[in-house]
Amino acid sequence: MQIFFAEILSGQSGQLTEEEARHCQKVLRHQPGDRIHVTDGSGNMFLAQIQSFDRAGASLLILETYPGFGESGVKVRLAVSLLRLKDRFEWLMEKAVELGVTEIFPIICERTDKYKGKVKEDRLEKIILTALKQSKRSKLPLFHEAIPFQKFIHLPDNGFRILAWCESEQKIQLFSQDIQNASSVTLVIGPEGDFTHDEVQLARENGYEVVSLGEIRLRTETAAMYVLSVLKMLRE
């Protein structure tokens, strides 16, 4: 299934952007009358028929609507330390979307390395959108501005909360049932130097379970992928 991103103008019509229409027509060779699948990024998938191509994009007739297509219904919030290398952080964002993340918080911890270059939100938005379409999801994750760890940890959160820490003696598997029963899970991953003891204590005071990811030391992006994969396996 090839998925395109579209603006839904009403219950029966939609519009592909110029870039999406170009890919649809010039690369995939679609013609007026063809049926394609599109998403509006708000949790809906549509079967649409191409009406016409023009300079502004492509006009669509909506034939069927599939609410919640590709979404598990479980809210997964990922808070992860910014990485020194932007290409690693962009790779992490792509894979996090593929594994079902619904909300992303870049965080700045005491040991977070200085980020080499600004976070380019327009580029990240494009990466997130591409990952959404590739993974056959229909709801774009929320991407927040970078926030200090101390501020993030105090944000309201009624779901099950996990913070990964190398020194913890609690394995994440101990909380399998909690994860399976939760309607919302928040995962917090620290920088390469890990969280400080003060940060861990602050997380505990705010209701976080502090868990170990095993004996092997993992990079930040690997740790995030490991836990997201565990969460996905437990939920499915």
Secondary structure, DSSP 8 states (H G I E B T S, - for coil): --EEEEEE-SSSEEEE-HHHHHIIIIIS---TT-EEEEE-SBSEEEEEEEEEEETTEEEEEEEEEEETTT--S-EEEEEEE--SSHHHHHHHHHHHHHTT--EEEEEE-TT----SS---HHHHHHHHHHHHHHTT--B--EE---EEHHHHTTS---SEEEEE-TT---BGGGGHHHHHH-SEEEEEE--TT---HHHHHHHHHTT-EEEB--SS---HHHHHHHHHHHHHHHH-
